[in-house]
Amino acid sequence: MATVTTADNASWAEEVIIKPVGADEPEIWADNGFANIEGELFYYDSVEKDSNSKVYKLKRCARNLGGTQTKFNLSGSEVRGF
């Protein structure tokens, strides 16, 4: 599953704002799990959902799990969950 960020993301940010799936599409994000943004592995502990009950924010992120240094990510950066 993949999406993109919808806002710039500072390297120390504990939240990642993402483009949610469409209102009529099945949800692709779990309530917590691991994801990758531009090669950086991170864990998100919870999510925030929009008015359509679709995930648009990954919260309480623990970053730099895979040893790749955190970095600033521009809006439109690819985010992949697994």
N, C-alpha and C positions, 0 to 999 in steps of 0.2 A: 504494500500500500504506500502511496506517495501523495504528497501535496506540496504547497509552497507557503512560505511565510507571507503575511500580508502587512507586516511592519518591519522596520529595521530592528535588529536584535543585537544588543550590546553583548560583549563577550562574557560578562558576569551575570547576565539576565537569568532569573529563575523561572521565567515564563516565556513561552514561545507562542506567538499568535499565528495561527494557520488558517488557510482557506478551508472552510468546511465543505463536506460533500453536499450535493443538492438536496433540497427538502424531500424529493421523491426517491432518493438513492439510499441504499443500505449504508449504515455507519461502518467505517473502516477502522476506527480508532477504539482501542480498549480503554477502560477507565484508568489504567496505569500500565506502564511498560517501558520498553527500550525503543529508542529512535536514533536516527543519524541525521545530522545537519551538516552538509558540506564536509563530510569525512569525520566529524566529531561524534562519537558515541555518547549518548546521555540517557538518563532514566528520568521519566516523569512520574510523579506520585499521584496526581489527580488531574482532572480536566474540568473545563468550564464549557457549557453548551449554550447554543443560541436559542432563539425562540422556536426553532424547528426541532429542538433536542438533538442537534448535531454538534460535535466537538469543534470548537474554534480556538481553544487555548489549552496548551499543555502547561501544567502548573507544578511548582515545587521541583524544578529540574535539578538533578545532580549531574554536573557537566564534567567533561574531560575524563570519562571512565576508561577509554581505550588508550590513553597516553597522548592523544592528539591535543595540542594546545587549543584552548578556546579562542575564538576570534569573533570579530564583528561580522554579522551576516546581514546583507542588504535584503530589503523586501524583495520577494520573488525567489529567494534561495530554496532549493529543494529540501524537503524534510521527508524521510522515509521511516516508517515504523515496521517493527517485526515482532 
